Amino acid sequence: MIALAGAVLLLAGCGQNTDPGASPVGKTFLSTSVTEDGKPKQLAPKTRVRLQFTDDGRLVADAGCNSMQSKVSTKDGKLALDGELASTAMGCPGPQQGQDSWLAGIISAKPTWKLDGNKLDVTAGSTTISLENREILEPDLPLDGTRWILSSVISGDSVGHFAGSENVWLTLNGERVTGSTGCNDFQGVVARSTGKLTFGELATTRRACAGNPATLESQVLKGLKGEMTYHISGATLQLRSANGGLDFTAVR
């Protein structure tokens, strides 16, 4: 983890909640729009701001790449971080890396928040991030029967996005897993325990692969090996092992 200082100082306006008893704690919100100086701000393609307010008093945030977090107070309609903002340090494509710094500046500037039902507005200076409860916007999809498409490969502290990853998929049904590496089809057995999947040896077809498809296939087969934790959030599936993992997005 590395520390991110709130280098961007933004003036926070005053906010008032529609329901004085409303609280974002225990909920996760996804951005629906962002405005700066009264004008729409476009985020990097296929990204959105995610703010999770944990029951133990932490704010976990991301803007499509690194995850950052800190203890936070939500008193008096403001988000006040308790200490430095800590972040993972994965390498990200240029627009997403800059987006991390932008979001860090927003949430480090003691922004105001306003919760109206399932909708949350977070405002710092002239910037407002409008969000909605993740459970409403993106209900969790089932692990079984969903076609999960590869979105990224995690190796140590880096995240990789491979050309052709949209051709890599898997589907789980009970103790069976089937899918494609983008070059060869595979199938195998998977054991389950609470929050964990243990993949057995996968049987694949024998089509010859070269170049990027071969590299991607190697990463996929290496990733789908042994015990992994899994987490579903809306339409995303995260598989993690001690050395890295794979991220998937569902076909709705």
C-alpha positions as CSV (number, residue, x, y, z in Angstrom):
1,M,0.0,0.0,0.0
2,I,1.2,3.5,-0.6
3,A,0.0,6.8,0.9
4,L,-1.7,9.3,-1.3
5,A,-1.8,12.9,0.0
6,G,-4.8,15.0,-0.8
7,A,-2.7,17.4,-2.9
8,V,-5.7,18.9,-4.6
9,L,-7.4,21.3,-2.2
10,L,-11.0,21.9,-3.0
11,L,-13.5,24.0,-1.2
12,A,-16.4,21.9,0.1
13,G,-19.9,23.4,0.0
14,C,-22.7,22.9,2.5
15,G,-25.0,19.9,2.1
16,Q,-28.2,18.9,3.8
17,N,-29.7,15.4,3.7
18,T,-33.4,14.9,2.7
19,D,-33.6,12.5,5.7
20,P,-31.5,13.6,8.7
21,G,-31.3,9.9,9.8
22,A,-30.0,8.7,6.5
23,S,-26.5,7.3,6.3
24,P,-24.3,5.8,3.6
25,V,-22.6,3.5,6.0
26,G,-22.9,-0.2,5.1
27,K,-23.7,0.6,1.4
28,T,-21.8,0.8,-1.9
29,F,-22.5,3.4,-4.5
30,L,-21.7,3.6,-8.2
31,S,-21.4,6.9,-10.1
32,T,-24.1,7.8,-12.6
33,S,-22.7,11.2,-13.6
34,V,-20.0,13.7,-12.7
35,T,-20.2,17.5,-13.2
36,E,-17.4,20.1,-12.9
37,D,-18.2,23.8,-13.1
38,G,-21.7,22.9,-14.0
39,K,-20.6,20.9,-17.0
40,P,-20.6,17.1,-17.5
41,K,-17.2,15.4,-16.9
42,Q,-16.4,12.3,-19.0
43,L,-14.7,9.5,-17.1
44,A,-12.3,7.1,-18.8
45,P,-14.1,4.5,-21.0
46,K,-15.7,1.6,-19.2
47,T,-15.0,3.1,-15.8
48,R,-17.1,4.6,-13.0
49,V,-16.5,5.8,-9.4
50,R,-17.2,3.3,-6.7
51,L,-17.6,4.4,-3.1
52,Q,-18.0,1.7,-0.4
53,F,-18.8,2.8,3.2
54,T,-17.9,-0.2,5.3
55,D,-19.6,-1.1,8.6
56,D,-16.3,-0.7,10.4
57,G,-16.0,3.0,9.4
58,R,-13.8,2.9,6.3
59,L,-14.3,4.5,2.9
60,V,-13.1,2.2,0.1
61,A,-13.0,4.0,-3.3
62,D,-11.9,3.4,-6.8
63,A,-12.3,5.0,-10.2
64,G,-11.6,1.9,-12.4
65,C,-8.1,1.0,-11.4
66,N,-6.5,1.2,-8.0
67,S,-8.4,0.8,-4.7
68,M,-7.9,3.5,-2.1
69,Q,-9.2,3.6,1.5
70,S,-9.1,5.3,4.8
71,K,-11.1,5.5,8.0
72,V,-13.8,8.1,7.5
73,S,-16.2,10.2,9.5
74,T,-19.6,11.0,7.9
75,K,-20.7,13.4,10.6
76,D,-22.3,16.8,9.8
77,G,-22.8,15.9,6.2
78,K,-19.1,15.8,5.4
79,L,-16.6,13.0,4.5
80,A,-13.6,13.6,6.7
81,L,-10.7,11.1,6.3
82,D,-8.9,10.0,9.5
83,G,-5.3,9.9,8.4
84,E,-3.7,9.4,5.0
85,L,-5.4,7.8,2.1
86,A,-3.8,4.5,1.3
87,S,-3.9,2.9,-2.1
88,T,-2.8,-0.1,-4.0
89,A,-0.1,0.5,-6.6
90,M,-1.1,-1.3,-9.8
91,G,0.0,0.1,-13.1
92,C,-2.9,1.4,-15.0
93,P,-3.5,2.9,-18.5
94,G,-2.9,6.6,-18.6
95,P,-6.5,8.0,-18.4
96,Q,-7.2,5.6,-15.5
97,Q,-4.1,6.6,-13.6
98,G,-5.0,10.2,-13.8
99,Q,-8.5,9.4,-12.7
100,D,-7.1,7.8,-9.5
101,S,-5.4,11.1,-8.6
102,W,-8.5,13.1,-9.4
103,L,-10.7,11.0,-7.1
104,A,-8.1,11.0,-4.3
105,G,-8.2,14.8,-4.4
106,I,-12.0,14.9,-4.2
107,I,-12.3,12.6,-1.2
108,S,-9.3,14.1,0.6
109,A,-10.9,17.6,0.4
110,K,-13.7,16.9,3.1
111,P,-16.5,16.9,0.5
112,T,-20.1,17.3,1.5
113,W,-22.5,14.4,1.0
114,K,-26.3,14.3,0.5
115,L,-28.2,11.1,0.5
116,D,-31.8,11.0,-0.9
117,G,-33.1,7.4,-0.8
118,N,-30.7,5.3,-2.9
119,K,-29.0,8.4,-4.5
120,L,-25.9,10.0,-3.1
121,D,-24.2,13.2,-4.2
122,V,-20.7,14.0,-3.1
123,T,-19.6,17.6,-3.7
124,A,-16.2,19.2,-3.4
125,G,-15.9,22.8,-4.7
126,S,-17.5,22.9,-8.1
127,T,-17.3,19.1,-8.6
128,T,-20.3,16.8,-7.9
129,I,-20.2,13.1,-8.2
130,S,-23.7,11.7,-8.4
131,L,-24.0,8.0,-7.4
132,E,-26.7,5.4,-6.8
133,N,-26.8,2.4,-4.5
134,R,-25.0,-0.5,-6.2
135,E,-27.6,-3.0,-5.2
136,I,-30.2,-1.1,-7.2
137,L,-28.0,-0.1,-10.1
138,E,-26.1,-3.5,-10.5
139,P,-27.7,-6.4,-8.5
140,D,-25.3,-9.3,-8.0
141,L,-25.5,-11.8,-10.8
142,P,-25.4,-15.5,-9.8
143,L,-22.1,-17.3,-9.9
144,D,-23.6,-20.3,-11.7
145,G,-25.0,-20.1,-15.2
146,T,-23.5,-16.7,-16.0
147,R,-21.1,-16.3,-18.9
148,W,-18.1,-14.4,-17.4
149,I,-15.9,-12.6,-19.9
150,L,-12.2,-11.8,-19.0
151,S,-11.5,-8.1,-18.4
152,S,-8.1,-8.1,-16.8
153,V,-5.2,-10.2,-15.5
154,I,-3.7,-9.4,-12.1
155,S,0.0,-10.3,-11.6
156,G,1.5,-9.1,-8.4
157,D,0.9,-5.3,-8.2
158,S,0.2,-4.9,-11.9
159,V,-3.0,-5.2,-13.9
160,G,-2.9,-6.3,-17.5
161,H,-5.4,-5.8,-20.3
162,F,-4.9,-8.1,-23.2
163,A,-6.1,-7.8,-26.8
164,G,-8.5,-10.6,-27.4
165,S,-9.6,-10.9,-23.8
166,E,-13.2,-10.5,-24.9
167,N,-12.9,-14.0,-26.4
168,V,-11.9,-15.5,-23.1
169,W,-14.9,-16.7,-21.0
170,L,-16.0,-19.2,-18.4
171,T,-19.2,-20.6,-17.0
172,L,-19.7,-22.4,-13.7
173,N,-22.4,-24.9,-13.1
174,G,-22.1,-26.8,-9.8
175,E,-18.9,-28.7,-9.8
176,R,-18.2,-28.1,-13.5
177,V,-16.4,-25.3,-15.3
178,T,-16.4,-24.8,-19.0
179,G,-14.9,-21.9,-21.1
180,S,-12.4,-20.7,-23.6
181,T,-8.9,-19.3,-23.5
182,G,-9.6,-17.4,-26.6
183,C,-7.8,-20.0,-28.6
184,N,-8.8,-23.4,-27.0
185,D,-11.9,-24.6,-25.2
186,F,-11.5,-26.0,-21.7
187,Q,-13.5,-27.9,-19.1
188,G,-12.8,-29.2,-15.7
189,V,-13.9,-29.8,-12.1
190,V,-14.2,-27.1,-9.4
191,A,-14.7,-27.6,-5.7
192,R,-16.4,-25.0,-3.5
193,S,-16.3,-23.7,0.0
194,T,-17.4,-20.4,1.5
195,G,-16.0,-17.7,-0.7
196,K,-13.5,-20.0,-2.4
197,L,-13.2,-22.0,-5.6
198,T,-10.6,-24.8,-6.1
199,F,-9.9,-25.6,-9.7
200,G,-8.7,-29.0,-10.7
201,E,-6.6,-29.7,-13.8
202,L,-8.3,-28.2,-16.9
203,A,-8.6,-30.3,-20.0
204,T,-8.2,-28.2,-23.2
205,T,-8.6,-28.7,-26.9
206,R,-5.3,-28.9,-28.9
207,R,-5.5,-26.0,-31.3
208,A,-2.1,-24.4,-31.9
209,C,-1.8,-20.9,-30.6
210,A,0.9,-18.3,-31.4
211,G,1.7,-14.7,-30.5
212,N,-0.7,-12.8,-28.2
213,P,-3.4,-15.6,-28.1
214,A,-0.7,-18.0,-26.8
215,T,0.4,-15.5,-24.1
216,L,-3.1,-14.9,-23.1
217,E,-3.9,-18.6,-23.0
218,S,-0.9,-19.2,-20.7
219,Q,-2.1,-16.4,-18.3
220,V,-5.6,-17.8,-18.2
221,L,-4.6,-21.4,-17.5
222,K,-2.1,-20.3,-14.9
223,G,-4.8,-18.2,-13.3
224,L,-7.4,-20.9,-13.2
225,K,-5.4,-23.2,-11.0
226,G,-5.8,-24.4,-7.4
227,E,-7.6,-22.5,-4.7
228,M,-8.8,-19.0,-5.3
229,T,-11.1,-16.6,-3.4
230,Y,-14.0,-15.2,-5.4
231,H,-16.1,-12.1,-5.0
232,I,-19.1,-11.0,-7.1
233,S,-20.1,-7.3,-7.2
234,G,-22.9,-6.6,-9.6
235,A,-21.7,-7.8,-13.0
236,T,-18.1,-8.4,-12.0
237,L,-16.4,-11.5,-10.7
238,Q,-13.0,-11.3,-9.1
239,L,-10.8,-14.4,-8.7
240,R,-7.7,-14.1,-6.5
241,S,-4.8,-16.3,-5.4
242,A,-1.6,-15.5,-3.5
243,N,0.1,-14.5,-6.8
244,G,-2.5,-12.6,-8.6
245,G,-5.9,-13.3,-10.2
246,L,-8.4,-12.7,-13.0
247,D,-11.3,-10.2,-13.3
248,F,-14.4,-11.0,-15.3
249,T,-17.4,-9.1,-16.5
250,A,-20.7,-10.8,-17.1
251,V,-22.7,-10.9,-20.3
252,R,-26.1,-9.6,-19.4
